[in-house]
Structures are given as structure tokens and as C-alpha cells.
Amino acid sequence: MKKNEKTKKRLSLILIFGLIIAMALISFELRSRTNFTPTPVVDEISPEVVFTLGPLQVTTTVINTWAMVGLLSVGAYFLGRSFKVRPGLLQNAIEWLVDAIKGLITTNIEGKNLDQFFPLIFTIATFIGCANLLGLIPGLQSPTPDINTPIAMALIVFVSVPYFGIRNQGVGGYLKHYVKPYPFMLPLEIASEISRTFSLTFRLFGNILGEEIIIAILFIIAPFILPVPLMLFSIFTGLLQAYIFTMLATVYIAGAVNAQEL
């Protein structure tokens, strides 16, 4: 059984790397056939307003996010219908991702009902990973270079930490950790939770923006030599930043859930 599991994991990893390379090559081919010109970094940082709904401004970031959610919804529907008892390579890769997220939760969070955390953590990982890679599709832009997207994801984590803490420990049990071991720790604990929200925001925003700037500069220097390697680099950094954000979100939630033991 252990050999079969190891073989399954190796095949899944090979498939994932194969998909990454295939994504880069397909993106390069689509861009070359459509004569697609990458959007300047400044336009991604300051997205244009497409239309307004009363006081709300719907920007290109919102439109691209809607497009990504639509693609994910359609893909999830058809993939869900294609799942079989004997999984294929793609199903193996998806199952590997699910097992990896569950392993991340099990490693960091103590308790019995760990399934309650899976929907949020899996959604965060999927959303940020796909958002970072969305720019590979010609005509679409990644939402994450717009600072509003990282702020929104960080605020979701900020709200989720006390939610899961109170849900698992009760109001009194959760609030106790703010004054442990001494009551004067209260302002420090509050400042810590606020500061890590800013940290999550600017870590994701800064790393993705830095990658975009580096790629834009290298495209200008050597546009005919570096496209595919740069796309591979973009995919790698996008997935890496999604993993880091997901891991930190899990650790922060674990700190709230396990606070009573600490």
C-alpha cells in the first residue's frame, strides 16, 4: 500500500509539473497567434473603471475576478462529473492537492473536527493560485497586482481567526488568550493581529508586483528568447505565493483554535 501511495504521489507531481510546462507553452502559443501585448504594470496596479453601479465602481480587476470565478465554476462542474472510482491522472492531481491541504491543516491545527477548516483553506489556496496565473490567458489580467485583492483576502483571514477561535473555544475561552500570561498583553495581542493582516496583504501584493516588474523588464530586454522561461517563472512564483499565503492563514487560525492549550 505504501509503495502504491508513493507511486501515486510521484505520478501526481509529474503531472503537475507537466501541466505547468503545458500552461506556459499554451499561453506562449496563444499570445503569439493573437499578437497579444502584455498589459503595462501600471495599468494592473491602477485598474480602469469599466462601469458603475450607483456609488460602486466596477473595475477591470472585478471583471477579471468574475471571469476567473466563472471559469473555475464551469471547470469544477465538468471535472466533478468526470470523476471515477479508478482515477485518471488529472483526478489523481486534484486528489493530491486535496490531501496536501488536509495535511497542512492536520499538521498545524489540533482537534477532532478538522473538516470545518477545509472549505476556507482550500478556497483560499485555489483562489490565490488561480488569480496569480490568470494573466497567462491572453486578454485577462491577474487580480493580485491590484492591492484591493490582497487586502480582501487578508481581511477574510482576519475575520476567520476569531470566528474559528470562538466557534471552537467559546467567547470566554477565546478572549482569555488576549490577556495571557499578563493583562497588559491585550494591546500587544490586538496590534499583532492587525499587523499580520497588513503583512499578509503587502507580502502577496509586493511579491506578485515585483515578479510582474521583473518580467516586464526582461521582456523588453530579450522579447524573443525569454518568454517561455519567464512564464514558467511566473507560474512557479504564483503557486509559491499561494502556498505561503495559505500556510500563514492556517497558522494564524491554528493559533486561535489552539490558544487555550498555549
C-alpha positions in Angstrom: 0.0 0.0 0.0 2.8 2.4 0.9 4.5 1.8 -2.5 1.2 2.5 -4.3 0.8 5.7 -2.4 4.4 6.8 -3.2 3.9 5.9 -6.8 0.6 7.9 -6.9 2.3 10.9 -5.4 5.1 10.8 -7.8 2.8 10.5 -10.8 0.7 13.4 -9.4 3.8 15.6 -9.0 5.0 14.7 -12.5 1.5 15.6 -13.9 1.6 18.9 -12.0 5.0 19.8 -13.4 3.8 18.7 -16.8 0.7 20.9 -16.5 2.9 23.9 -15.5 5.1 23.4 -18.6 2.0 22.9 -20.8 0.4 26.0 -19.4 3.4 28.1 -20.3 3.7 26.7 -23.8 0.0 27.1 -24.5 0.0 30.6 -23.2 3.0 31.5 -25.3 1.4 30.0 -28.4 -1.9 31.8 -27.8 -0.1 35.1 -27.3 2.0 34.7 -30.4 -1.0 33.8 -32.6 -3.2 36.6 -31.3 -0.3 39.2 -31.3 -1.1 39.8 -27.7 0.8 42.6 -26.0 1.2 42.3 -22.2 -0.6 45.0 -20.2 1.8 47.5 -18.6 2.3 47.0 -14.9 1.0 50.5 -14.1 -2.4 49.5 -15.6 -2.6 46.5 -13.4 -1.8 48.5 -10.2 -4.4 51.2 -11.1 -7.2 49.3 -12.9 -9.6 51.1 -15.1 -13.3 51.6 -14.2 -15.4 49.7 -16.6 -18.8 50.8 -15.4 -20.5 52.0 -12.2 -23.4 50.6 -10.1 -24.6 53.6 -8.2 -21.7 54.5 -5.9 -19.8 51.3 -6.7 -17.1 51.3 -9.4 -16.6 48.1 -11.2 -13.0 47.9 -12.4 -11.1 45.6 -14.7 -9.9 43.7 -11.6 -13.5 42.9 -10.7 -14.3 41.8 -14.3 -11.2 39.6 -14.4 -12.1 38.1 -11.0 -15.6 37.3 -12.2 -14.2 35.7 -15.3 -11.9 33.6 -13.2 -14.7 32.5 -10.9 -16.8 31.6 -13.9 -14.1 29.5 -15.4 -13.5 27.8 -12.1 -17.2 27.1 -11.7 -17.6 25.6 -15.2 -14.4 23.6 -14.8 -15.4 22.3 -11.3 -18.8 21.2 -12.7 -17.4 19.2 -15.6 -14.5 17.8 -13.6 -16.9 16.7 -10.9 -19.0 14.8 -13.4 -15.9 13.1 -14.8 -14.6 11.7 -11.5 -14.4 7.9 -11.4 -13.7 5.2 -8.8 -10.4 4.4 -10.6 -9.0 7.9 -11.0 -7.0 9.1 -14.0 -4.0 11.4 -14.0 -6.0 14.6 -13.6 -8.2 13.2 -10.9 -5.0 12.0 -9.1 -3.6 15.5 -9.2 -6.7 17.0 -7.8 -6.8 14.4 -5.0 -3.2 15.1 -4.3 -4.0 18.8 -3.9 -6.9 17.9 -1.5 -4.6 15.6 0.5 -1.9 18.3 0.7 -4.4 20.9 2.0 -5.7 18.4 4.6 -2.2 17.5 5.6 -1.4 21.2 6.1 -4.5 21.6 8.3 -3.7 18.4 10.3 -0.1 19.5 10.8 -0.9 22.9 12.2 -4.3 22.6 13.9 -5.2 20.4 16.8 -8.6 19.0 17.4 -11.1 16.4 16.2 -13.4 18.3 13.7 -10.7 19.4 11.3 -13.0 19.2 8.3 -14.6 22.6 9.3 -11.4 24.4 8.2 -11.0 22.7 4.8 -13.5 24.7 2.8 -11.9 28.0 3.7 -8.3 26.9 3.4 -8.9 25.1 0.1 -10.8 28.1 -1.3 -8.0 30.5 -0.3 -5.4 28.3 -1.9 -7.4 27.8 -5.1 -8.4 31.4 -5.5 -5.0 32.9 -5.0 -3.3 30.3 -7.1 -5.6 30.7 -10.0 -5.6 34.5 -9.6 -1.8 34.6 -9.8 -1.9 32.5 -13.0 -4.9 34.3 -14.7 -2.6 36.6 -16.6 -1.3 33.7 -18.7 -4.6 33.7 -20.6 -4.4 36.4 -23.3 -6.9 39.2 -22.7 -7.2 38.6 -19.0 -5.2 40.2 -16.1 -4.2 38.8 -12.7 -6.2 40.4 -9.9 -3.5 40.2 -7.3 -1.3 43.1 -8.6 -4.2 45.3 -7.6 -3.8 45.8 -3.9 -7.5 45.6 -3.3 -7.5 41.8 -3.9 -4.7 41.0 -1.4 -6.4 43.3 1.2 -9.7 41.4 0.7 -8.0 38.1 1.1 -6.2 39.3 4.2 -9.4 40.6 5.7 -11.1 37.2 5.2 -8.3 35.7 7.2 -8.5 38.5 9.8 -12.3 37.7 10.3 -11.8 33.9 10.2 -9.3 33.8 13.1 -11.7 35.0 15.8 -14.6 33.1 14.1 -12.9 29.7 14.4 -11.5 30.6 17.8 -14.9 31.4 19.3 -16.5 28.5 17.5 -14.1 26.0 19.0 -13.5 27.6 22.4 -16.4 29.8 23.1 -16.3 33.5 23.6 -14.7 33.4 27.1 -12.2 30.7 26.2 -11.0 32.6 23.1 -10.8 36.0 24.7 -8.6 34.7 27.5 -5.6 34.3 25.3 -5.5 38.1 24.8 -4.6 38.6 28.5 -2.2 35.6 28.9 0.1 35.4 30.7 -0.5 39.1 31.8 -3.4 41.5 31.3 -1.1 44.2 29.8 -0.6 41.8 26.8 -4.0 42.9 25.5 -2.9 45.9 23.4 0.1 43.9 22.1 -2.1 41.0 21.0 -4.5 43.3 19.2 -1.7 45.1 17.5 -0.2 41.8 16.5 -3.5 40.7 14.8 -3.8 44.0 12.9 -0.1 44.0 11.8 -0.2 40.4 10.5 -3.2 41.5 8.3 -1.1 44.2 6.8 1.8 41.6 6.5 -0.4 39.2 4.5 -1.6 42.0 2.3 1.8 43.5 1.4 3.6 40.2 1.2 1.3 38.9 -1.5 1.0 42.3 -3.3 4.7 43.1 -3.2 5.9 39.7 -4.3 3.5 39.5 -7.2 4.1 43.1 -8.2 7.9 42.5 -8.1 7.6 39.5 -10.3 5.5 41.5 -12.8 8.1 44.3 -12.9 11.0 41.9 -13.4 9.2 40.0 -16.2 8.2 43.3 -17.9 11.8 44.5 -17.8 13.2 41.2 -19.2 10.5 41.1 -21.9 11.8 44.5 -23.1 15.5 43.3 -23.0 15.0 39.9 -24.7 11.5 39.5 -26.0 12.3 36.6 -28.3 14.5 34.5 -26.1 12.8 34.6 -22.6 9.0 34.3 -23.0 8.6 30.6 -22.1 11.2 30.5 -19.2 9.6 33.7 -17.8 6.1 32.2 -18.0 7.5 29.1 -16.1 9.0 31.5 -13.6 5.7 33.3 -13.3 3.8 30.1 -12.7 6.3 28.9 -10.1 6.2 32.2 -8.1 2.4 32.5 -8.4 1.9 29.0 -7.0 4.6 29.6 -4.3 2.9 32.8 -3.1 -0.4 31.0 -3.0 1.2 28.3 -0.8 2.8 30.8 1.5 -0.5 32.8 2.0 -2.4 29.6 2.6 0.2 28.3 5.1 0.2 31.6 7.0 -3.6 31.7 7.1 -3.6 28.1 8.5 -1.0 29.0 11.2 -3.0 32.1 12.3 -6.2 30.1 12.5 -4.4 27.4 14.4 -3.1 30.0 16.9 -6.7 31.0 17.7 -8.0 27.4 17.9 -5.1 26.1 19.9 -4.8 29.2 22.1 -6.3 27.6 25.1 -3.6 24.9 25.1 -0.9 27.6 24.7 
